[in-house]
Amino acid sequence: MPFQSILKNLVESVPGAIGAILVDWEGEAVQEYSHGTPYDIRFIGAHNGVVLSRLRDSHRDNQGGAIEHVEISSEQQHLLTGVVDPDYSLVLQVKRPAAMACARYHFTDALQRIRRVL
């Protein structure tokens, strides 16, 4: 499956990346690549799917336009979530501290590559 190579390339290209996952609109894993356990990245993907869905609804109600990506930073990590299309999103988990400009660059590239495959 081409998604596996895109996700692997993303994780391997970003220093400090833990994993990446492509999820559907319900938060179900389509494909993941992670240095950790599959359960951990699937858990993160599912929950970020819920957050993204709520943000989309809220933003749409306030006429803010379509959400393209969301970045959440905590003490331990960064989570980048990007909209592939209305049915799919991509999540990248990165340890702190990390070069976020590098992470965003490779994340955007991966989003575009996945869009071309879908």
C-alpha positions in Angstrom: 0.0 0.0 0.0 1.5 3.4 -0.9 0.3 5.0 2.3 2.8 2.9 4.3 5.8 4.3 2.4 4.5 7.9 2.7 4.1 7.5 6.5 7.4 5.8 6.9 9.2 8.5 4.9 7.4 11.2 7.0 8.4 9.7 10.4 12.0 8.9 9.3 12.5 12.4 7.8 11.4 14.3 11.0 13.9 14.3 13.8 12.1 13.4 17.0 9.0 11.9 15.2 7.3 9.1 17.1 4.7 8.1 14.6 2.2 9.0 11.9 -1.2 7.7 11.1 -3.8 8.2 8.4 -7.4 7.9 9.9 -10.8 8.0 8.4 -13.6 10.4 9.4 -14.6 8.1 12.3 -11.0 8.1 13.7 -10.4 4.5 12.5 -6.8 3.7 11.4 -6.3 3.3 7.7 -2.5 2.9 8.0 0.2 3.8 10.5 3.9 3.9 11.0 5.4 4.3 14.4 8.5 3.8 16.5 6.1 2.9 19.3 3.3 0.4 19.6 0.5 0.5 17.0 -2.0 0.9 19.8 -0.5 4.2 21.0 -0.6 5.8 17.6 -4.1 4.5 16.8 -5.3 5.9 20.2 -3.8 9.3 19.3 -5.2 9.2 15.8 -8.7 8.3 17.0 -8.8 11.1 19.6 -7.4 13.7 17.2 -10.1 12.7 14.7 -12.7 13.6 17.4 -10.9 16.9 18.1 -10.7 17.8 14.4 -14.4 17.0 13.9 -15.4 19.2 16.8 -13.1 22.0 15.5 -14.5 21.7 12.0 -18.1 22.0 13.3 -17.2 25.0 15.5 -15.3 26.8 12.8 -17.9 26.1 10.2 -20.6 27.6 12.5 -18.5 30.7 12.9 -18.0 31.1 9.2 -14.2 30.7 9.6 -13.8 28.6 6.5 -12.5 25.1 6.2 -9.8 23.9 8.6 -6.6 22.8 6.9 -4.5 21.7 9.9 -4.3 21.8 13.7 -1.2 21.8 15.8 -1.4 20.9 19.5 1.7 21.3 21.7 2.1 19.9 25.2 5.0 19.6 27.6 6.1 16.3 26.1 5.1 16.4 22.4 3.6 18.1 19.4 0.7 16.7 17.4 0.1 17.9 13.9 -3.3 17.0 12.3 -4.0 17.8 8.7 -7.1 17.4 6.6 -6.5 15.1 3.6 -10.0 15.4 2.3 -13.5 15.4 4.0 -13.1 11.7 4.9 -9.4 11.4 5.9 -6.9 13.1 8.1 -3.2 12.7 8.9 -1.7 12.9 12.3 2.0 13.2 13.2 3.3 12.8 16.7 6.7 14.5 17.5 8.7 14.6 20.7 9.6 18.0 22.3 11.8 19.7 21.7 11.7 19.3 17.9 12.5 21.4 14.8 8.8 22.2 14.0 9.6 24.0 10.8 11.2 20.7 9.5 8.2 18.8 10.9 5.7 21.1 9.2 7.6 20.9 5.9 7.6 17.1 5.7 4.1 16.9 7.1 2.8 19.2 4.3 4.6 17.1 1.7 3.1 13.9 3.1 -0.4 15.4 3.0 0.1 16.4 -0.7 1.4 12.9 -1.5 -1.5 11.2 0.2 -4.0 13.5 -1.6 -2.5 12.5 -5.0 -3.0 8.8 -4.1 -6.6 9.2 -3.0 
